[in-house]
Amino acid sequence: QVQLVESGGGLVQAGGSLRLSCAASGRTFNNYAMSWFRQAPGKEREFVAAIGWYYGSTDTDYADSVKGRFTISGDNAKNTVYLQMNSLKPEDSAIYYCAARSVYRTSRDYGSYDYWGQGTQVTVSS
């Protein structure tokens, strides 16, 4: 079983930055993908960013709404993924969830992920 623990959420003013972390423990994978999704009140969970590792190479994907502002990265040895969020907007406010799957290809489909964290709240004030 894999456990995912997110941290780094909080309250920030518009234009500010936050860095989210997601640490994976338990069973680990040689080739896998980890992603960030978010869910605002009354809205469906949406894809934010993903990173996949395959024998030392990485692949990333971003939602159009965050491209150029958010950066996903990871430390494969530590089984940790980060989401650097810059130029934050009020519409970025949501609970951010970390997810992992035992397939290296990234995916925007939240149903394709096997493991989820508990979420961390991000609030951006205007």
C-alpha positions as CSV (number, residue, x, y, z in Angstrom):
1,Q,0.0,0.0,0.0
2,V,1.2,3.5,-0.8
3,Q,0.5,6.5,1.5
4,L,0.7,10.0,0.1
5,V,1.0,13.0,2.4
6,E,0.7,16.6,1.1
7,S,2.0,19.7,2.8
8,G,2.6,23.3,2.0
9,G,-0.9,24.7,1.5
10,G,-2.0,28.0,3.1
11,L,-3.3,31.5,2.5
12,V,-1.5,33.8,0.1
13,Q,-2.3,37.0,-1.7
14,A,-2.9,37.1,-5.4
15,G,0.4,37.3,-7.2
16,G,2.1,35.3,-4.5
17,S,3.7,31.9,-4.5
18,L,3.3,28.6,-2.6
19,R,5.2,25.3,-2.9
20,L,3.3,22.1,-2.3
21,S,5.0,18.8,-1.4
22,C,3.8,15.2,-1.6
23,A,5.7,12.5,0.0
24,A,5.0,8.9,-0.9
25,S,5.8,6.0,1.5
26,G,5.1,2.3,1.6
27,R,5.4,0.4,-1.6
28,T,7.4,2.3,-4.3
29,F,7.5,1.9,-8.0
30,N,10.4,1.8,-10.5
31,N,8.3,3.6,-13.1
32,Y,5.3,5.6,-12.1
33,A,3.5,8.9,-12.4
34,M,2.4,11.4,-9.8
35,S,0.0,14.2,-10.3
36,W,-1.7,17.1,-8.7
37,F,-5.4,17.6,-8.9
38,R,-7.6,20.3,-7.3
39,Q,-11.2,20.7,-6.3
40,A,-12.9,24.0,-5.5
41,P,-16.3,24.0,-3.6
42,G,-19.1,23.1,-6.0
43,K,-16.8,22.1,-8.8
44,E,-15.4,18.8,-10.1
45,R,-11.9,17.7,-9.4
46,E,-9.6,18.9,-12.1
47,F,-6.2,18.1,-13.4
48,V,-3.4,20.5,-12.6
49,A,0.0,18.9,-13.4
50,A,1.7,15.5,-13.7
51,I,5.1,14.0,-13.8
52,G,6.2,10.5,-14.9
53,W,9.5,8.8,-14.3
54,Y,10.8,6.1,-16.7
55,Y,14.3,4.7,-16.1
56,G,15.7,8.1,-15.3
57,S,13.8,10.2,-17.8
58,T,10.9,12.4,-16.9
59,D,7.7,13.6,-18.6
60,T,5.5,16.4,-17.5
61,D,2.1,17.7,-18.4
62,Y,0.2,20.8,-17.3
63,A,-3.4,22.1,-17.5
64,D,-3.6,25.1,-19.7
65,S,-4.9,27.2,-16.8
66,V,-1.6,26.8,-14.9
67,K,1.0,26.4,-17.7
68,G,3.7,29.0,-17.3
69,R,2.8,29.7,-13.7
70,F,3.1,26.2,-12.0
71,T,6.1,23.9,-12.1
72,I,6.0,20.2,-11.1
73,S,9.2,18.5,-10.1
74,G,10.2,15.5,-8.1
75,D,12.9,13.7,-6.3
76,N,12.7,10.1,-7.4
77,A,15.0,8.9,-4.7
78,K,12.8,10.5,-2.0
79,N,9.5,9.5,-3.7
80,T,8.5,13.1,-3.4
81,V,6.8,15.4,-5.9
82,Y,6.6,19.2,-5.6
83,L,4.3,21.8,-7.1
84,Q,5.8,25.3,-7.3
85,M,2.9,27.7,-7.8
86,N,3.7,31.3,-8.8
87,S,1.6,34.2,-9.8
88,L,-1.3,32.8,-7.9
89,K,-4.9,33.9,-8.7
90,P,-8.0,33.7,-6.6
91,E,-9.4,31.1,-9.0
92,D,-6.5,28.8,-8.0
93,S,-8.1,28.5,-4.6
94,A,-9.0,24.9,-4.0
95,I,-8.1,21.7,-2.1
96,Y,-5.0,20.3,-3.9
97,Y,-4.7,16.5,-4.0
98,C,-1.6,14.5,-4.8
99,A,-2.2,11.2,-6.7
100,A,0.0,8.3,-7.9
101,R,-0.3,5.4,-10.2
102,S,2.0,2.5,-11.1
103,V,2.3,3.5,-14.7
104,Y,4.9,5.9,-15.9
105,R,2.8,7.6,-18.4
106,T,1.1,10.8,-17.1
107,S,-2.7,11.0,-17.2
108,R,-5.3,13.8,-16.8
109,D,-7.9,11.3,-15.8
110,Y,-8.3,11.2,-12.0
111,G,-10.0,7.8,-12.3
112,S,-6.7,6.3,-13.6
113,Y,-4.8,7.0,-10.3
114,D,-4.6,4.3,-7.6
115,Y,-3.5,6.3,-4.6
116,W,-4.5,9.7,-3.2
117,G,-3.4,12.0,-0.5
118,Q,-5.8,13.7,2.0
119,G,-5.5,17.1,0.3
120,T,-4.1,20.5,1.3
121,Q,-6.0,23.7,1.2
122,V,-4.8,26.6,-0.9
123,T,-6.5,29.9,-0.6
124,V,-5.6,32.9,-2.7
125,S,-7.0,36.3,-1.6
126,S,-7.7,39.1,-4.0
